[in-house]
Amino acid sequence: MKIRTKKVKIKYIILIISALLIALTAFTLAYFTSSDKITNRFTGVYPPEFKPIADISVTEHFDPPPEKSDDPFQKSVQIANNGNIDCYIRVRLEFSSSAVRDISWLSNDDDKDNEEAYINASDYPDSDLPQGWEYRREDDCYYYTEAVPPEGVTATLIKWVKTIFPDDDSVEADEYDIFVYSEAVPADNEDGERMTYEEAWR
């Protein structure tokens, strides 16, 4: 009987130890399988989508006389590229009166007093234009032949204007305007290849 009691006690002890080991193993597995999660949400587009923009503006220094005068005044005309792509640019100059145009003279010389540099406004398109500019009579536009990069500007098309009114008052114009119209097109085609200015304006 004593031997059996020992065997029964040993069995109980083994069962208790086994139960403890199982519980310990379950706790250990639970410890090693613990997890956590965090979510980071980003807004916006990445990378940002590039949108080609052809945007230009007329930048000029305009200092007309306060009253009717034969003295030359400054009208320095340039076109600035405010977009994000290279552009070709063209310009049209128009007087509000053809009679005033015929008695007006234009110069692109640095010296406003250089009389030899002034050319009648009607003949200016056919004159020796500043470098980079060409005139095409079929659409009455001055074309800038070089591509203008973003934040770049064209060469100055004209710098000075003077209007010599006849003594007989045959031209009546106390006020007149010189309009500057400008347009731009991308310098590269859809495949990213550089075009000439003639190709770009077709």
PyMOL commands that set and color helices and strands:
alter all, ss='L'
color gray80, all
select helices_A, chain A and resi 2-32+98-102+115-117+124-126+197-200
alter helices_A, ss='H'
color red, helices_A
select strands_A, chain A and resi 56-63+73-81+87-95+104-107+119-120+133-136+141-148+160-163+178-186
alter strands_A, ss='S'
color yellow, strands_A
deselect
rebuild
show_as cartoon
